[in-house]
Amino acid sequence: MSEEEEAVELPKVPEISPRELAEWIQTRPDLVLLDVREPYEFARVKITNERVVYAPMSELARKYLEALPPPARDTSATLVVFCHHGIRSAQVTAWLLDQGWQSVYSLAGGIEAYARQVDPNIGFY
């Protein structure tokens, strides 16, 4: 682990593994997948599923809850937040829990881990 990686302290948030997410996608029709990566990242690699909604972290920082797409605004919805490696998603998950959401999980390792463990066809960057 590099010094930079050691210096990053992630908030303690509920996490879901890539394999658990693959199962939840199949078994939980009400699941909302919140991608908080930036638009240039969406274009490179994406999970293709109608339940994926986008709210770049930069937009959340500017517009707060107004940046959330309608499916992610329901505080009782089950959300899985993801980014590239899991750092931004952990931050957004902690923030949403502080705002009153009840069932929010960060994808451990982000879309990179999902591609490596579940679906390498989505690609890497």
VENPE-V282656 format. One record per pair of residues at least 24 apart in sequence whose ideal C-beta (glycine too) atoms are under 8 Angstrom apart, sorted by the first residue. I is the first residue (numbers start at 1). J is the second residue. If there is no record, write none. Layout:
BEGIN
i=I j=J
i=I j=J
END
This chain:
BEGIN
i=8 j=87
i=10 j=86
i=10 j=87
i=10 j=90
i=10 j=91
i=11 j=90
i=11 j=91
i=11 j=93
i=11 j=94
i=13 j=90
i=13 j=93
i=13 j=94
i=13 j=97
i=13 j=104
i=13 j=105
i=13 j=106
i=14 j=93
i=14 j=104
i=14 j=105
i=14 j=106
i=15 j=86
i=15 j=90
i=15 j=105
i=15 j=106
i=15 j=107
i=15 j=108
i=16 j=80
i=16 j=105
i=16 j=106
i=16 j=107
i=16 j=108
i=17 j=108
i=17 j=109
i=17 j=113
i=17 j=117
i=18 j=107
i=18 j=108
i=18 j=109
i=18 j=113
i=18 j=114
i=18 j=116
i=18 j=117
i=18 j=118
i=19 j=117
i=19 j=118
i=21 j=80
i=21 j=107
i=21 j=114
i=21 j=118
i=22 j=114
i=22 j=118
i=22 j=119
i=24 j=80
i=25 j=49
i=25 j=51
i=28 j=78
i=30 j=77
i=30 j=78
i=31 j=78
i=31 j=79
i=31 j=80
i=32 j=71
i=32 j=72
i=32 j=74
i=32 j=77
i=32 j=78
i=32 j=79
i=32 j=80
i=33 j=79
i=33 j=80
i=33 j=82
i=34 j=68
i=34 j=69
i=34 j=72
i=34 j=79
i=34 j=80
i=34 j=81
i=34 j=82
i=34 j=92
i=35 j=82
i=35 j=83
i=35 j=111
i=36 j=60
i=36 j=81
i=36 j=82
i=36 j=83
i=36 j=88
i=36 j=89
i=36 j=92
i=37 j=82
i=37 j=83
i=37 j=84
i=37 j=88
i=37 j=111
i=41 j=84
i=41 j=125
i=44 j=123
i=44 j=125
i=45 j=111
i=45 j=115
i=45 j=122
i=45 j=123
i=45 j=124
i=45 j=125
i=46 j=111
i=46 j=122
i=47 j=82
i=47 j=111
i=47 j=114
i=47 j=119
i=47 j=122
i=48 j=122
i=57 j=83
i=57 j=88
i=57 j=91
i=57 j=92
i=60 j=92
i=60 j=95
i=65 j=99
i=75 j=99
i=75 j=100
i=75 j=101
i=75 j=102
i=76 j=102
i=76 j=103
i=77 j=101
i=77 j=103
i=78 j=103
i=78 j=104
i=78 j=105
i=79 j=103
i=79 j=104
i=79 j=105
i=80 j=104
i=80 j=105
i=80 j=106
i=80 j=107
i=81 j=105
i=81 j=106
i=81 j=107
i=82 j=106
i=82 j=107
i=82 j=110
i=82 j=111
i=82 j=114
i=83 j=107
i=83 j=110
i=83 j=111
i=84 j=110
i=84 j=111
i=84 j=112
i=84 j=125
i=85 j=109
i=85 j=110
i=85 j=112
i=85 j=113
i=86 j=110
i=86 j=113
END
